[in-house]
Amino acid sequence: MITVIDYGAGNLRSVENALHYLGAPYQVTSKADEVAQANALLLPGVGHFGQMMRSLAMLDLILPIKEALGRKVPYLGICLGMHALFEASEEAPALPGLGILSGTIRRFTPGLKVPHMGWNQLQLKKSSRLFRGLSGDPYVYFAHSFYLPQDKNSKSASRENAAALTSYGIDFVAAIERGNLQGVQFHPEKSGDIGLRVVRNFVDDCLRSAGERD
């Protein structure tokens, strides 16, 4: 069962629709105990980093998320849900992220049109579970003004953990994969068949992980 965390994210319904279409077992919740006991977590996100972290704190979900991740359950963060894994974001410098991974989310440099919105091409960087079955460098849908930099000195954003890059003025990290943690800057729920394949790969990982625990 995939637990989708409901903290008021704008793309929640689209994520639900994708999971329903794929026939995936899931529940949507904002209850701390259900998050803490989850077998897999999906954190969607559209909006503002600060508002997301405030909402998670108000719902007493930060510690339960960390508890679940401490058990190494599969996690997929979409857009802000990926940003949440890191220590901080320039979008809300006063509010820390979950701090599961080291690194800071940056604002696109002045001169670039923001948000970066629309279809853009992925540069798949390594064999990853998230992009299993995909070939070439597919196009997916983006909508964001902040990004994870490709920082070779950062353990979280280094090439070994970057599953894909995308170019928009600069090359930035479009997807990460590190152990049980997966995150995508793009919106798979809005990326057609390619996006559905990404979600399906996560679902398959979750089912496999649950079977191993049983």
Secondary structure, 3 states (H helix, E strand, C coil): CEEEECCCCCCHHHHHHHHHHCCCCEEEECCHHHHHCCCCEEECCCCCHHHHHHHHHHCCCHHHHHHHHHCCCCEEEECHHHHCCCCEECCCCCCCCCCCCCCEEEECCCCCCCCEEEEEECEECCCCCCCCCCCCCCEEEEEECEEEECCCCCCCCCCCCEEEEEECCCEEEEEEEECCEEEECCCHHHCHHHHHHHHHHHHHHHHHHHHHHC
